[in-house]
Amino acid sequence: MQLIKKSFGFIKEQLTQGTDPQGISRSFAVGTVIAILPVLGATTALCVAVGAKLRLNQPLLQAINYLLYPLQLALLPVFLMVAARVAGIEGLSFVPTDMIKQFSASPRDFMALYGLVGIYAVLVWSVVAPLVYLGVRMLVFRIASRAQSAQRGK
């Protein structure tokens, strides 16, 4: 019974923490930055870990992460192209259908061709991430603050 009470307390805390404009903007910005990480399949676990460490609103964080999945897919070739240019790697195709065919034909050869570019893509993301974080956080904070003010005025 004690375990059940603790579990419900944890769930309630996750649903209610970070619901002020500051917390909402932090969760939204962190979720956005993680969502565009050019590593497919890593963002959900990363959101859980970072959200727990920073005490962010997990439902909002995960919602943003899932809603921005199409953006992650759209930005993946962009990050890879920039990374290839930075690394001086030429001759790779970043057309998603070509990449899928190459991966399907031989995952090992695909990793040999694209592995280094993938690492550089994460480095490019790490340069862009702080700018995205600041921009999204400021925008969402303004919106959330106005919404809170409007709610108080009712």
C-alpha positions as CSV (number, residue, x, y, z in Angstrom):
1,M,0.0,0.0,0.0
2,Q,2.9,2.4,0.8
3,L,4.4,1.7,-2.7
4,I,1.1,2.6,-4.3
5,K,0.9,5.9,-2.4
6,K,4.4,6.8,-3.3
7,S,3.7,5.9,-7.0
8,F,0.6,8.2,-7.1
9,G,2.6,10.9,-5.3
10,F,5.3,10.7,-8.0
11,I,2.8,10.8,-10.8
12,K,1.0,13.8,-9.3
13,E,4.3,15.6,-8.9
14,Q,5.3,14.9,-12.6
15,L,1.9,16.2,-13.8
16,T,2.0,19.4,-11.7
17,Q,5.6,20.5,-11.5
18,G,6.7,23.3,-13.7
19,T,3.3,24.7,-14.6
20,D,4.2,28.3,-14.0
21,P,5.3,30.4,-17.0
22,Q,9.0,29.8,-16.1
23,G,8.6,26.1,-15.8
24,I,6.4,25.8,-19.0
25,S,9.0,27.8,-21.0
26,R,11.9,25.7,-19.7
27,S,10.1,22.4,-20.5
28,F,9.1,23.6,-23.9
29,A,12.6,24.9,-24.8
30,V,14.3,21.7,-23.5
31,G,11.8,19.5,-25.3
32,T,12.4,21.4,-28.5
33,V,16.1,21.2,-28.3
34,I,16.1,17.5,-27.5
35,A,13.4,16.8,-30.2
36,I,15.7,18.1,-33.0
37,L,18.7,16.0,-31.9
38,P,20.0,14.3,-35.1
39,V,19.9,10.8,-33.5
40,L,16.8,8.8,-34.2
41,G,15.4,6.8,-31.3
42,A,17.2,8.7,-28.6
43,T,15.0,11.6,-27.7
44,T,12.4,10.0,-25.5
45,A,14.9,8.5,-23.1
46,L,16.9,11.7,-23.2
47,C,13.8,13.8,-22.3
48,V,13.0,11.5,-19.4
49,A,16.6,11.7,-18.0
50,V,17.0,15.5,-18.6
51,G,13.5,16.2,-17.4
52,A,14.0,14.3,-14.2
53,K,17.4,15.9,-13.5
54,L,16.0,19.5,-14.1
55,R,12.6,18.8,-12.5
56,L,10.7,19.7,-15.7
57,N,7.1,18.9,-16.5
58,Q,7.5,15.4,-18.1
59,P,4.1,15.3,-19.9
60,L,4.8,18.6,-21.6
61,L,8.4,17.6,-22.4
62,Q,7.3,14.4,-24.0
63,A,4.4,16.0,-25.8
64,I,6.8,18.6,-27.4
65,N,9.2,15.8,-28.2
66,Y,6.6,13.8,-30.1
67,L,4.9,16.7,-31.8
68,L,8.3,17.8,-33.2
69,Y,9.2,14.4,-34.6
70,P,8.5,15.5,-38.1
71,L,10.8,18.5,-37.6
72,Q,13.5,16.1,-36.4
73,L,13.1,14.1,-39.6
74,A,13.2,17.3,-41.7
75,L,16.3,18.6,-40.0
76,L,18.2,15.3,-40.0
77,P,19.5,15.7,-43.6
78,V,20.3,19.4,-43.0
79,F,22.4,18.5,-39.9
80,L,24.1,15.7,-41.9
81,M,24.9,18.0,-44.9
82,V,26.4,20.7,-42.7
83,A,28.3,18.1,-40.7
84,A,29.8,16.5,-43.9
85,R,30.8,20.0,-45.1
86,V,32.5,20.8,-41.7
87,A,34.2,17.4,-41.7
88,G,35.3,17.7,-45.3
89,I,33.5,14.5,-46.3
90,E,32.3,14.3,-49.9
91,G,30.3,11.9,-52.0
92,L,27.6,10.9,-49.6
93,S,23.9,11.1,-50.4
94,F,21.7,12.7,-47.8
95,V,18.4,11.9,-49.6
96,P,16.4,9.9,-47.0
97,T,15.3,7.2,-49.5
98,D,18.9,6.6,-50.6
99,M,20.1,6.4,-47.0
100,I,17.3,3.9,-46.1
101,K,18.3,1.8,-49.1
102,Q,22.0,1.9,-48.1
103,F,21.1,1.0,-44.5
104,S,18.8,-1.9,-45.6
105,A,21.5,-3.3,-47.9
106,S,24.2,-3.3,-45.2
107,P,23.9,-1.7,-41.8
108,R,27.6,-2.2,-41.2
109,D,28.6,-0.4,-44.4
110,F,26.1,2.3,-43.7
111,M,27.7,2.9,-40.3
112,A,31.2,3.0,-41.9
113,L,30.0,5.6,-44.4
114,Y,27.8,7.7,-42.2
115,G,29.1,7.2,-38.6
116,L,31.6,10.0,-38.6
117,V,29.1,12.4,-40.2
118,G,26.6,11.4,-37.5
119,I,29.1,12.4,-34.8
120,Y,29.7,15.7,-36.5
121,A,26.0,16.2,-36.9
122,V,25.6,16.0,-33.1
123,L,28.4,18.6,-32.8
124,V,26.6,20.9,-35.2
125,W,23.4,20.4,-33.2
126,S,25.3,21.3,-30.0
127,V,26.2,24.6,-31.6
128,V,22.6,25.3,-32.7
129,A,21.0,24.0,-29.5
130,P,21.7,27.0,-27.2
131,L,20.2,29.4,-29.7
132,V,17.1,27.3,-30.2
133,Y,16.8,27.0,-26.4
134,L,17.0,30.7,-25.8
135,G,14.7,31.7,-28.7
136,V,12.0,29.1,-27.8
137,R,12.2,29.8,-24.1
138,M,11.8,33.6,-24.5
139,L,8.9,33.2,-26.9
140,V,7.0,30.6,-24.8
141,F,7.7,32.6,-21.6
142,R,6.0,35.7,-23.1
143,I,3.0,33.6,-24.3
144,A,2.7,31.8,-21.0
145,S,3.0,35.0,-18.9
146,R,0.4,36.7,-21.0
147,A,-1.9,33.7,-20.7
148,Q,-1.4,33.7,-16.9
149,S,-2.1,37.4,-16.7
150,A,-5.3,37.0,-18.7
151,Q,-6.4,34.1,-16.5
152,R,-5.9,36.2,-13.3
153,G,-7.9,39.0,-14.9
154,K,-11.0,36.9,-15.2
